[in-house]
């Protein structure tokens, strides 16, 4: 697991607020829905990327040979980046590319407060993702999309009542 890094001057920021700690930085490339498989093949062929994981459409249409890819994680050198499909068909008009930068933290509320105080604009509300994480989209003053998410917590291990002495 990645070691969390404090991005500030110790336990507090210069303004006396608690410092926000991030545990991961994850670049995310966003492509049109039908191009995800082709994009994955390109990054594998062109740069030697290795597929780490993928999320597919659970509702497969009868005419589809394989389920549509919604997201994937690819490893390139020692880094992992995400490839996701655009949720909005109009967001990638005119063959533009889109990049989202993801930060993971245990303090999503503090990270959002810090970012918006510095000039970022919320692109929606904090939402629950997959039941055990939360995320929110922000746009920085320069137009880049940032996704700040909470680190997924492992479910507590089951405790057995039958303990042998």
C-alpha positions as CSV (number, residue, x, y, z in Angstrom):
1,X,0.0,0.0,0.0
2,X,1.2,3.5,-0.8
3,X,2.5,5.6,2.1
4,X,0.5,8.7,2.7
5,X,2.3,12.0,2.1
6,X,1.5,15.2,4.0
7,X,1.3,18.0,1.5
8,X,1.9,20.9,3.8
9,X,4.1,22.2,6.6
10,X,3.6,19.6,9.2
11,X,0.5,18.8,11.1
12,X,-1.1,22.2,10.3
13,X,-1.2,24.5,7.3
14,X,0.0,28.1,7.6
15,X,-3.6,29.2,8.3
16,X,-3.8,26.9,11.3
17,X,-6.1,24.4,9.6
18,X,-5.4,20.7,9.8
19,X,-3.3,19.5,6.9
20,X,-4.9,17.2,4.3
21,X,-3.0,14.1,3.5
22,X,-3.2,12.3,0.1
23,X,-2.3,8.7,-0.4
24,X,-2.3,8.4,-4.2
25,X,-2.2,10.5,-7.4
26,X,-3.8,8.8,-10.4
27,X,-4.0,10.2,-13.9
28,X,-7.2,9.3,-15.8
29,X,-7.7,9.4,-19.5
30,X,-11.3,9.8,-20.7
31,X,-12.4,8.4,-24.0
32,X,-15.7,8.1,-25.9
33,X,-17.7,5.0,-24.8
34,X,-17.2,2.9,-28.0
35,X,-13.4,3.6,-28.1
36,X,-12.4,2.2,-24.7
37,X,-11.3,-1.2,-26.1
38,X,-9.4,0.4,-29.0
39,X,-7.7,2.8,-26.6
40,X,-6.6,0.0,-24.3
41,X,-5.2,-1.9,-27.3
42,X,-3.3,1.2,-28.5
43,X,-1.6,1.9,-25.1
44,X,-0.6,-1.8,-24.9
45,X,0.8,-1.8,-28.5
46,X,2.4,1.6,-28.5
47,X,3.8,1.9,-25.0
48,X,3.8,-1.7,-23.6
49,X,1.1,-0.9,-21.1
50,X,-0.2,-3.9,-19.1
51,X,-3.8,-4.3,-18.1
52,X,-4.2,-4.4,-14.3
53,X,-8.0,-4.5,-14.1
54,X,-11.2,-3.6,-16.0
55,X,-14.8,-2.9,-15.3
56,X,-17.3,-4.0,-17.9
57,X,-21.0,-3.1,-18.6
58,X,-23.1,-5.6,-16.7
59,X,-26.1,-5.2,-19.0
60,X,-24.8,-6.8,-22.2
61,X,-26.8,-6.3,-25.4
62,X,-27.6,-9.4,-27.5
63,X,-25.6,-8.1,-30.5
64,X,-22.4,-7.5,-28.4
65,X,-19.8,-10.2,-28.6
66,X,-18.0,-9.0,-25.4
67,X,-19.2,-6.7,-22.6
68,X,-18.4,-3.0,-23.2
69,X,-15.5,-1.7,-21.1
70,X,-16.4,1.1,-18.8
71,X,-13.1,1.6,-17.1
72,X,-9.7,0.0,-16.9
73,X,-6.4,0.4,-15.0
74,X,-3.2,0.1,-17.0
75,X,0.3,-0.1,-15.8
76,X,3.0,1.8,-17.7
77,X,6.6,1.5,-16.3
78,X,6.0,1.7,-12.5
79,X,2.9,3.9,-12.7
80,X,-0.8,3.0,-13.0
81,X,-3.2,5.2,-14.9
82,X,-7.0,4.8,-15.4
83,X,-8.8,4.8,-18.7
84,X,-12.5,5.6,-18.4
85,X,-15.4,6.2,-20.7
86,X,-17.1,9.6,-20.9
87,X,-20.4,9.7,-18.9
88,X,-21.5,12.5,-21.2
89,X,-21.4,12.0,-25.0
90,X,-21.0,15.7,-25.6
91,X,-18.0,16.1,-23.3
92,X,-15.6,14.8,-26.0
93,X,-17.0,16.6,-29.0
94,X,-14.6,17.4,-31.9
95,X,-12.3,14.5,-31.1
96,X,-10.9,16.3,-28.0
97,X,-9.1,14.5,-25.3
98,X,-9.9,14.7,-21.7
99,X,-7.8,14.1,-18.6
100,X,-8.9,13.8,-15.0
101,X,-6.5,13.8,-12.1
102,X,-7.4,11.8,-9.1
103,X,-6.3,12.2,-5.5
104,X,-7.1,9.8,-2.7
105,X,-7.5,10.9,0.8
106,X,-9.1,9.8,4.1
107,X,-10.3,13.5,4.6
108,X,-12.4,14.2,1.5
109,X,-14.3,17.0,3.2
110,X,-11.0,18.7,4.3
111,X,-9.6,18.3,0.8
112,X,-12.7,19.8,-0.8
113,X,-12.6,22.7,1.6
114,X,-8.9,23.4,0.9
115,X,-9.3,23.1,-2.9
116,X,-12.4,25.4,-3.1
117,X,-10.8,28.0,-0.8
118,X,-7.8,28.0,-3.2
119,X,-10.1,28.6,-6.2
120,X,-11.4,25.2,-7.4
121,X,-15.0,25.0,-8.3
122,X,-17.2,22.0,-7.4
123,X,-18.6,20.1,-10.3
124,X,-21.3,18.3,-8.3
125,X,-21.8,16.9,-4.8
126,X,-19.8,14.4,-2.9
127,X,-21.2,11.0,-3.9
128,X,-21.0,7.5,-2.7
129,X,-19.1,5.1,-5.0
130,X,-19.3,1.4,-4.7
131,X,-20.7,1.6,-1.2
132,X,-17.4,2.1,0.7
133,X,-15.8,5.1,-1.0
134,X,-16.8,8.7,-1.7
135,X,-15.8,11.0,-4.5
136,X,-16.3,14.5,-5.9
137,X,-15.3,16.3,-9.0
138,X,-13.6,19.8,-9.0
139,X,-12.4,22.0,-11.7
140,X,-9.2,24.0,-11.1
141,X,-8.9,27.6,-12.2
142,X,-7.0,26.4,-15.3
143,X,-9.8,24.1,-16.5
144,X,-8.4,20.7,-15.4
145,X,-10.8,18.2,-13.8
146,X,-9.7,16.8,-10.4
147,X,-11.5,13.9,-8.7
148,X,-11.0,13.6,-5.0
149,X,-12.0,10.3,-3.5
150,X,-11.8,8.6,-0.2
151,X,-9.6,5.6,0.1
152,X,-11.6,2.3,-0.1
153,X,-11.7,0.6,3.3
154,X,-11.6,-3.2,3.5
155,X,-14.6,-4.7,5.2
156,X,-13.9,-5.8,8.8
157,X,-12.8,-9.4,9.0
158,X,-15.3,-11.8,10.3
159,X,-14.7,-12.9,13.9
160,X,-15.3,-16.6,14.7
161,X,-17.0,-17.6,17.9
162,X,-15.2,-20.9,17.8
163,X,-11.8,-20.0,19.2
164,X,-9.5,-22.9,20.2
165,X,-7.3,-22.5,23.2
